[in-house]
Amino acid sequence: MYFTSNVEVTILFKQWHVTTAAGLLGSAIGIFILAMVYEGLKFLREYLYKKNASSIQYATVAVTSQSGGSRVTEIQKVTRNRMLSGPHLIQTLLHVVQFVISYFLMLIFMTYNVWICIAVALGAGAGFFLFGWKKATVVDVTEHCH
């Protein structure tokens, strides 16, 4: 396999056979949008996970530990995740959609058409630009190996 800049390319399915520059441009725009949707899905899953985690009801459990002769009581919050909960089912569905889109994008890239590959890369970059800035950054101030 090698990269090519031909106008004629088959993308994913034999019915998606492009033979004109206009068809290639339209396909590249669609692929660009698909790559942006992929990045948006990654953000959406993380957002929904954090939203669900913040609304979980926690039970407080007292844990008594012994360290160096003194007794220390810690209060820890514990919760149980449920496999058949609504949020987990939604996360599962979104994971499957994200998984399928990621493999479609990989296979699209593997057409080795330069214009299509650029559309995938630029779409992923634009998607990250639109959605990536909303990601939470956690800095562990107790970590000393930076």
C-alpha positions as CSV (number, residue, x, y, z in Angstrom):
1,M,0.0,0.0,0.0
2,Y,1.1,3.5,-0.7
3,F,-0.4,7.0,-0.4
4,T,-2.1,8.3,-3.5
5,S,-3.8,11.6,-4.5
6,N,-6.2,10.0,-7.1
7,V,-9.7,11.3,-7.3
8,E,-11.1,7.8,-7.7
9,V,-11.4,6.0,-4.4
10,T,-13.7,3.5,-2.8
11,I,-14.5,4.3,0.8
12,L,-15.7,1.6,3.2
13,F,-18.4,0.1,0.9
14,K,-18.3,-0.6,-2.8
15,Q,-21.4,1.7,-3.2
16,W,-19.3,4.6,-1.8
17,H,-17.1,4.8,-4.9
18,V,-15.9,8.3,-5.7
19,T,-15.0,9.2,-9.3
20,T,-15.1,13.0,-9.4
21,A,-13.4,15.8,-7.6
22,A,-16.8,17.1,-6.3
23,G,-17.6,13.6,-5.0
24,L,-14.2,13.5,-3.3
25,L,-14.7,16.9,-1.7
26,G,-18.2,15.9,-0.5
27,S,-16.8,12.7,1.0
28,A,-13.9,14.5,2.6
29,I,-16.4,17.0,4.2
30,G,-18.5,14.1,5.5
31,I,-15.5,12.3,6.9
32,F,-14.3,15.5,8.5
33,I,-17.6,15.8,10.3
34,L,-17.5,12.1,11.3
35,A,-14.1,12.6,12.9
36,M,-15.4,15.6,14.8
37,V,-18.4,13.6,16.0
38,Y,-16.0,10.9,17.2
39,E,-14.1,13.5,19.3
40,G,-17.4,14.9,20.6
41,L,-18.5,11.4,21.6
42,K,-15.4,11.0,23.7
43,F,-16.2,14.2,25.5
44,L,-19.8,13.3,25.9
45,R,-19.0,10.0,27.5
46,E,-16.6,11.6,29.9
47,Y,-19.1,14.4,30.7
48,L,-21.9,11.9,31.4
49,Y,-19.7,9.8,33.5
50,K,-18.7,12.7,35.7
51,K,-22.3,13.9,35.9
52,N,-23.4,10.5,37.0
53,A,-20.6,10.2,39.5
54,S,-21.4,13.5,41.1
55,S,-25.1,12.5,41.6
56,I,-24.4,9.1,43.2
57,Q,-25.6,8.7,46.8
58,Y,-22.7,7.6,49.0
59,A,-22.8,5.7,52.2
60,T,-20.4,6.8,54.9
61,V,-18.3,4.1,56.4
62,A,-16.0,4.5,59.4
63,V,-12.7,2.7,59.0
64,T,-10.5,2.3,62.1
65,S,-6.8,1.6,61.5
66,Q,-3.9,1.3,63.8
67,S,-0.7,3.0,63.0
68,G,2.2,3.1,65.4
69,G,0.1,2.5,68.5
70,S,-2.5,5.2,67.9
71,R,-5.9,4.5,66.5
72,V,-7.0,6.6,63.6
73,T,-10.6,6.7,62.4
74,E,-11.1,7.7,58.7
75,I,-14.5,8.4,57.1
76,Q,-14.7,7.0,53.6
77,K,-17.5,7.2,51.1
78,V,-18.5,4.0,49.5
79,T,-21.0,3.3,46.7
80,R,-22.0,0.3,44.6
81,N,-22.1,0.5,40.9
82,R,-24.9,-1.4,39.2
83,M,-24.6,-3.2,35.9
84,L,-28.2,-2.7,34.9
85,S,-28.4,0.9,35.7
86,G,-29.6,3.5,33.2
87,P,-26.3,5.5,33.1
88,H,-24.3,2.3,32.6
89,L,-26.5,1.2,29.7
90,I,-26.2,4.6,28.1
91,Q,-22.4,4.5,28.5
92,T,-22.4,1.0,26.9
93,L,-24.4,2.2,23.9
94,L,-22.2,5.3,23.5
95,H,-19.1,3.1,23.8
96,V,-20.3,0.8,21.0
97,V,-21.1,3.8,18.7
98,Q,-17.7,5.3,19.5
99,F,-16.0,2.0,18.9
100,V,-17.7,1.6,15.5
101,I,-16.9,5.1,14.4
102,S,-13.2,4.7,15.5
103,Y,-12.8,1.6,13.3
104,F,-14.6,3.3,10.4
105,L,-12.2,6.2,10.6
106,M,-9.2,3.8,10.8
107,L,-10.5,1.9,7.7
108,I,-11.2,5.2,5.9
109,F,-7.6,6.3,6.6
110,M,-6.4,3.0,5.3
111,T,-7.7,3.9,1.8
112,Y,-4.3,5.7,1.7
113,N,-5.9,8.6,-0.3
114,V,-4.1,11.7,0.8
115,W,-7.2,13.9,0.7
116,I,-9.3,11.5,2.7
117,C,-6.5,11.0,5.3
118,I,-6.2,14.8,5.6
119,A,-9.9,15.0,6.2
120,V,-9.7,12.4,9.0
121,A,-6.8,14.2,10.7
122,L,-8.2,17.7,10.4
123,G,-11.6,16.5,11.6
124,A,-10.1,14.9,14.6
125,G,-8.1,18.0,15.3
126,A,-11.1,20.3,14.9
127,G,-13.2,18.0,17.1
128,F,-10.5,18.1,19.8
129,F,-10.3,21.8,19.5
130,L,-14.1,22.2,19.9
131,F,-14.5,19.6,22.7
132,G,-11.0,19.0,24.3
133,W,-10.8,22.4,26.1
134,K,-13.7,21.4,28.3
135,K,-11.9,18.4,29.7
136,A,-11.1,18.6,33.3
137,T,-7.4,18.7,34.3
138,V,-6.5,17.1,37.6
139,V,-3.2,18.1,39.2
140,D,-2.2,15.9,42.1
141,V,-0.2,18.2,44.3
142,T,1.0,15.3,46.4
143,E,2.8,13.7,43.5
144,H,6.5,14.6,43.6
145,C,7.7,13.0,40.4
146,H,6.9,15.7,37.9
